[in-house]
Amino acid sequence: MLPENVKNAAVVLVDDTPANLRLLESSMKAFGLRNVRAFSDSAAALDWLQGMAWDLLVLDLDMPAPNGFDILKALEDRDRSASPIIVVSALSRPEDRRKGLSLGANDYICKPLDLPELLLRVRNSLALSVATQSLRTERDQLDQAVFARTAQLRDSYQSIIGMLSRAAGYRENETERHVMRIGEYAALIARAIGLTEEQCENMRLAMPMHDIGKIGIPEEILKKSGPFTPEQREIMQHHARIGYHILNDSKATPLTQLAAEIALFHHEHWDGQGYPQGLKGEDIPLSGRIAAICDVYDALRSARPYKTAWSAEETLAFFRERSGSHFDPELVHVFERIFDQLEGIQSSLVDEEPKSLEELARMAGSPISDILNERDL
């Protein structure tokens, strides 16, 4: 007896001799198969096979065009386990059998037929087909479950990253839109230099955590209205290492490892004059070099309580001037190429006007470049 799931399998018979086709069809139905479709027209059969789902094909070879060999060639890209083909043919020469099998037939039976043998082979082929499709369904369901779980975990990571980034931003009066912009800039630059979509997405999620280490900086230094003393500057610069230690641990994920790397290296300069390690050139991880551009660009183009926003022209001139010293020159070329897109992000996520305008008056005695060096560079 055939299992219930095998009885409902879609079986296709193709033979241009009507008597042979009737014999095959009646034998299959007597065997318990309920979904049998028979074709004496090979062209119609091929058209149906290419457009519909089926579980087994019993195929004659010696037919008008397209003959059985043509049909095998046309179906060579199918999953041969899920959709097996049994050749039933009077062409019994070894070279014919070899050709049929090399073109993708799973089995080859020569006429005259031994019907009981054919039915046993049909049963075995259908068992393979049904098992393969069942495994495929289970695999697809598992893939969907893994995808859903991965998306859930990523949402959790993103939520935590957002919370931590906002926590650091509140300590220095940064806005939530600043955090969002930084991530979008990083993803845009990463995409422009040819990183994968997964890498771009990780940059988008990790970049907002670049200043998480400021949580560990005393408030009187973070909110100081004037230039830092050398001692205060040293304390402020320690935020890079603090951020790294917050984000990097033995159970860190690739995403949090990237965030830790960005936190540590986003103030390194191409010429080795940055901090905390004074790395130079390509010794600075790519993520840190991208982060340096994103962070400074947003600082220049945004109004802060202690400065007005720079114009697009002033910002471009600044990056050209610092190319090869502060910034990776190749990334500056990319930055210039996609500048209009960066500007689009900046304008779509613009901050509200700063409320502490009295701070501007208080800072008026210090050159704006000095203030930026202290706060943003």
C-alpha positions, 0 to 999 in steps of 0.5 A: 500500500502507498502512504497517503502523502505518496498517493496524492503526488503529481505524476506525469506520463508522456508517451506518443503512443496512445495504447502505451499511455492508457496502459501506464495511466490505468496501472498508476491509478490501480496502484493507488495514485490519484493525481495522474496526468497523461500527455501524448503531445510532447510539446504540450507536456513540456509546456505544462512541466515547465509551468507547474509543480510535479513530483514524478515524470515517466517519460518516453524518448522516441517521440516527435520533437520535442523528443524525450532527450529534448525534454530532459535537456529542458528540465536539467535545472530542476531539483532531481531529488524533488522531481525525479524522472523515470525514462521508459523507452524501447531505445535499449542500446547502452549509449541511449541509456547513458545519454538519458541518464547523463541528461538527468534521468533518475532511472531508465527502464527498457521496453517491453515493460515489466509493470510490477517492476515499473510500479516499484520504481515509481513507488521508490522515486515518489518516496524520494520526491516526497521526502525531499520536499518534506525536508525542504519545507522543514528547512524553509520553516526553520530558515523563517524561524531563524530569520524571525529570531535574528530580526528580533535579536537585531531589534533588541540590539538596536533598542539597547544601542539607542538607549545607551546612545541617548544616555550618553547624548543627554549627558552632553546635551546631544540630540536624538537626531544627532544619534540617528544622523551619525548612523545614517552617514556611516551606512552611506559611506560604507555603501559608497566604498563597496561594503556589504549590506550587512556591514553597512547595516552594522555600521548604521547600528554601531556608529551611534555608540561612538561617544558612549564613553562620555558617560564616564566623564565628570559633568563639570568637564562635559558641560564646561563652557570654555576651553579645557585645561591640559588636565581636563583635556586628558580626562575628556580624551579618556572617553574613547577607552571608557567606551571601548571597555563598556562595549567590549567583553567576552560575550560581545557580538560582532555588532557590539565589537564593531561599536567598541572599535568605533568608540576606541578609534573615532578620534584617531587621525590619519597623520598619527596626531589623534588619540588614544593610541596615536595610530597612523594611516591604515593602522587605524581600523576602517570603522574608526576612519569612517567614524571620524568623518561622520562625527566631525561632519555632523559637528560642523553642520550642526548648531550647538549651544557653544557654536553656530552651524557651519555652511556646506561650503565651509565644511567641504573646505575644512575636509579638503584642508584636513585630508591626509592629516586628520582624515583618510584621503581616500575616504575624503574623496568618497565624502566629496562624491556623496556630499549631496546625499550626506546633506540630504540626511542632515537636512531631513534629520535637522535639530531644533534650534539650540535653546541655550543661546546665551552660551553663544555669547559666553563663548564669543571670546574664543575662536570657533576653530579652538572650540571645535578642537576641544569639543568635536575633533 
